[in-house]
Amino acid sequence: MKIKILIFISLFCMCACTSPKKTLKVAVASNMEAAFQEIVKEFKNENENVKIDVIVTSSGKLYTQIVNGAPFDVFVSADFDYPEKLIKEGKVIGKVIEYAQGTLIIWTKKEGDFSNVNFLDSKYEKIAIANPETAPYGKAAVEYLKKIGVYEKIKNKLVFAESIGQVNHFVESKVVDFGFTSSSVVAGKKENWKEINKNDYSPIRQGMCQLIQSKDNEVAIHLLEFMQSEKAKRILTKFGYKIK
């Protein structure tokens, strides 16, 4: 009988001392998916009792979801504009933090010389681009094409995707000749791609913020702090992002 009581007390103490896992819901722009997975892995090494749910799509779609009440704790955007708009909507705690600057590239899975692409060449029939209305990298791509004076001439070649993730899918499956995407996709890989001249599009300043939903979730603050740590910066740099 005494043994049973001791076992019961031990189990009770174990349950009482084991705090439940804290869940963090993070809205992440598509270009950041791979890099953020690595960041989360490192973050959880230091915060074992945390469960992180990651929701990935274009920044514009995430913005709309947040405005409409989606229960996210942190927003990791592909630009600065959407998080700043959320401040005006009363959805943000504190300020927007610039965590990186993105690099626009063109990328193909098809063979051939890709060092000097002529967009007007008839051999290029389909070019993938993220929706410029909701995806900052799509907006940057349109800005670039207009600056070099070919946008109107190749509009009929453009295949609009809902996000950078879908652009990457189109390129991977070779349903397009090439696509405009983030350098994070090809970081560390031998791929057929070319970086777009940074002088031909506005800087892609990527911002993150803590959302009002997370006011009682201190883990959200810890994640934002970790995103600014040297460990996270090394990961972001590895994936081709520029750090100030």
C-alpha positions as CSV (number, residue, x, y, z in Angstrom):
1,M,0.0,0.0,0.0
2,K,2.8,2.4,0.9
3,I,4.6,1.6,-2.4
4,K,1.4,2.5,-4.3
5,I,1.1,5.8,-2.5
6,L,4.7,6.6,-3.2
7,I,4.3,5.8,-6.9
8,F,1.1,8.0,-7.0
9,I,2.9,10.9,-5.3
10,S,5.9,10.6,-7.6
11,L,3.6,10.6,-10.7
12,F,1.7,13.6,-9.3
13,C,4.9,15.5,-8.7
14,M,6.2,14.7,-12.2
15,C,2.9,16.0,-13.8
16,A,2.9,19.1,-11.6
17,C,6.5,19.9,-12.3
18,T,6.3,19.4,-16.1
19,S,5.0,22.6,-17.6
20,P,2.9,22.3,-20.8
21,K,4.5,23.2,-24.1
22,K,4.0,26.8,-25.2
23,T,2.7,27.1,-28.7
24,L,3.9,29.9,-31.0
25,K,2.1,30.6,-34.3
26,V,4.4,32.3,-36.8
27,A,3.3,33.7,-40.2
28,V,6.2,33.4,-42.6
29,A,6.7,34.8,-46.1
30,S,7.4,32.1,-48.7
31,N,10.9,33.2,-49.5
32,M,11.9,32.6,-45.9
33,E,10.5,29.1,-45.6
34,A,13.8,27.1,-45.8
35,A,15.9,29.6,-43.8
36,F,13.2,29.9,-41.1
37,Q,13.1,26.1,-40.7
38,E,16.8,26.2,-39.7
39,I,16.3,29.1,-37.4
40,V,13.4,27.3,-35.7
41,K,15.6,24.3,-35.2
42,E,18.3,26.3,-33.5
43,F,15.8,28.3,-31.5
44,K,14.2,25.1,-30.1
45,N,17.6,23.8,-29.0
46,E,17.6,26.7,-26.6
47,N,13.8,26.6,-25.9
48,E,12.9,22.9,-25.7
49,N,9.5,23.4,-24.2
50,V,8.1,25.3,-27.2
51,K,6.0,24.2,-30.1
52,I,6.1,26.4,-33.2
53,D,3.4,26.3,-35.9
54,V,4.6,27.9,-39.1
55,I,2.1,29.2,-41.7
56,V,3.8,30.0,-45.1
57,T,2.4,32.0,-48.0
58,S,2.9,35.4,-49.6
59,S,3.3,38.4,-47.3
60,G,0.1,40.0,-48.8
61,K,-2.0,37.0,-48.0
62,L,-0.6,36.7,-44.5
63,Y,-1.4,40.4,-44.0
64,T,-5.0,39.9,-45.0
65,Q,-5.3,36.9,-42.7
66,I,-3.9,38.9,-39.8
67,V,-6.2,41.9,-40.4
68,N,-9.2,39.5,-40.5
69,G,-8.2,38.0,-37.1
70,A,-5.9,35.1,-37.8
71,P,-4.3,34.1,-34.4
72,F,-0.7,34.6,-35.3
73,D,1.9,35.6,-32.7
74,V,4.7,36.8,-35.0
75,F,4.8,38.0,-38.6
76,V,8.0,37.4,-40.6
77,S,7.4,39.4,-43.8
78,A,9.2,39.6,-47.1
79,D,9.0,43.4,-46.9
80,F,8.5,46.3,-44.5
81,D,5.3,47.7,-45.8
82,Y,2.9,45.0,-44.7
83,P,4.1,45.0,-41.1
84,E,3.9,48.8,-41.0
85,K,0.4,48.7,-42.3
86,L,-0.5,46.3,-39.4
87,I,0.7,49.0,-37.0
88,K,-1.9,51.3,-38.4
89,E,-4.5,48.5,-38.0
90,G,-3.6,48.2,-34.3
91,K,-2.3,44.7,-34.8
92,V,1.3,45.1,-33.7
93,I,3.1,45.3,-30.3
94,G,6.1,47.6,-30.5
95,K,7.9,48.3,-33.8
96,V,8.8,46.6,-37.0
97,I,12.3,45.1,-37.0
98,E,14.4,44.8,-40.2
99,Y,16.0,41.3,-40.0
100,A,17.4,41.0,-43.5
101,Q,17.4,42.3,-47.1
102,G,16.5,39.9,-49.9
103,T,18.1,39.4,-53.3
104,L,16.1,38.9,-56.5
105,I,17.3,36.3,-59.0
106,I,16.1,34.5,-62.1
107,W,16.4,30.7,-61.9
108,T,15.9,27.8,-64.2
109,K,16.0,24.0,-64.1
110,K,16.5,23.8,-67.8
111,E,19.8,23.4,-69.5
112,G,21.7,26.0,-71.5
113,D,23.7,29.2,-70.9
114,F,21.9,31.3,-68.4
115,S,24.6,34.0,-67.9
116,N,23.1,36.5,-70.3
117,V,19.3,36.2,-70.6
118,N,17.5,38.1,-73.4
119,F,13.9,38.3,-72.1
120,L,12.7,39.0,-75.7
121,D,14.1,35.8,-77.1
122,S,11.3,33.7,-78.6
123,K,12.7,30.6,-77.0
124,Y,11.5,31.9,-73.6
125,E,7.7,31.3,-73.7
126,K,6.8,31.2,-70.0
127,I,8.3,33.2,-67.1
128,A,7.1,32.7,-63.6
129,I,6.6,35.7,-61.3
130,A,4.9,36.0,-57.9
131,N,1.8,38.1,-57.8
132,P,3.1,41.7,-57.4
133,E,0.0,42.7,-55.5
134,T,0.7,40.4,-52.6
135,A,4.4,39.2,-53.0
136,P,7.2,41.7,-52.5
137,Y,9.6,39.7,-54.7
138,G,7.0,39.8,-57.5
139,K,6.7,43.5,-57.0
140,A,10.5,43.8,-57.3
141,A,10.5,41.7,-60.5
142,V,7.9,43.9,-62.2
143,E,9.9,47.0,-61.1
144,Y,13.0,45.5,-62.7
145,L,11.3,44.5,-65.9
146,K,9.9,48.0,-66.3
147,K,13.2,49.6,-65.6
148,I,15.0,47.7,-68.3
149,G,12.1,48.5,-70.7
150,V,10.7,45.0,-71.5
151,Y,7.7,44.6,-69.2
152,E,5.1,45.6,-71.8
153,K,6.8,43.5,-74.5
154,I,6.8,40.3,-72.4
155,K,3.6,40.6,-70.4
156,N,2.0,37.7,-72.4
157,K,4.9,35.5,-71.3
158,L,4.4,36.0,-67.5
159,V,2.9,33.3,-65.4
160,F,1.7,34.8,-62.1
161,A,2.0,32.6,-59.0
162,E,0.4,33.3,-55.7
163,S,3.8,33.3,-53.9
164,I,7.5,32.7,-54.3
165,G,6.8,29.1,-53.2
166,Q,4.6,28.5,-56.2
167,V,7.1,30.2,-58.5
168,N,9.7,27.7,-57.2
169,H,7.3,24.8,-57.9
170,F,6.8,26.0,-61.4
171,V,10.6,26.2,-62.0
172,E,11.2,22.8,-60.3
173,S,8.6,21.1,-62.5
174,K,9.9,22.9,-65.6
175,V,6.5,24.2,-66.6
176,V,8.1,27.6,-67.1
177,D,11.4,28.5,-68.7
178,F,12.6,30.3,-65.6
179,G,11.2,32.3,-62.7
180,F,11.9,35.3,-60.6
181,T,12.6,34.2,-57.0
182,S,14.8,34.7,-53.9
183,S,18.5,33.9,-53.8
184,S,17.7,31.8,-50.7
185,V,16.3,29.1,-53.0
186,V,19.7,28.4,-54.6
187,A,22.0,29.2,-51.7
188,G,24.8,26.7,-51.4
189,K,23.7,24.8,-54.5
190,K,25.0,24.4,-58.0
191,E,22.0,25.8,-59.8
192,N,21.5,27.7,-63.1
193,W,20.6,31.2,-61.9
194,K,21.6,34.8,-62.2
195,E,21.4,37.6,-59.7
196,I,19.5,40.7,-60.7
197,N,21.4,44.0,-60.5
198,K,20.3,45.5,-57.2
199,N,20.3,49.0,-58.7
200,D,17.4,47.9,-60.9
201,Y,14.9,47.4,-58.1
202,S,14.1,48.9,-54.7
203,P,15.8,47.2,-51.7
204,I,13.8,44.3,-50.4
205,R,13.8,45.2,-46.7
206,Q,12.3,42.3,-44.8
207,G,10.6,43.1,-41.5
208,M,9.2,41.2,-38.6
209,C,6.9,42.1,-35.7
210,Q,5.2,40.8,-32.7
211,L,1.4,40.7,-33.1
212,I,-1.2,41.8,-30.6
213,Q,-2.3,38.2,-30.3
214,S,0.9,37.3,-28.5
215,K,0.7,40.0,-25.7
216,D,0.8,37.2,-23.0
217,N,3.3,35.0,-24.9
218,E,6.8,35.8,-23.8
219,V,8.2,33.2,-26.3
220,A,7.3,35.6,-29.1
221,I,9.7,38.2,-27.7
222,H,12.4,35.5,-27.3
223,L,11.9,34.5,-31.0
224,L,12.3,38.1,-32.2
225,E,15.4,38.5,-30.1
226,F,16.8,35.2,-31.5
227,M,16.1,36.3,-35.1
228,Q,18.6,39.2,-34.3
229,S,21.2,36.9,-32.8
230,E,24.5,36.0,-34.4
231,K,23.3,32.4,-34.8
232,A,20.3,33.5,-36.8
233,K,22.3,36.0,-38.8
234,R,24.7,33.3,-39.9
235,I,21.8,31.2,-41.1
236,L,20.3,34.1,-43.0
237,T,23.6,34.9,-44.6
238,K,24.1,31.3,-45.6
239,F,20.7,31.5,-47.4
240,G,21.8,34.6,-49.4
241,Y,20.2,37.3,-47.3
242,K,22.1,40.6,-46.6
243,I,22.4,41.6,-43.0
244,K,22.8,45.3,-42.0
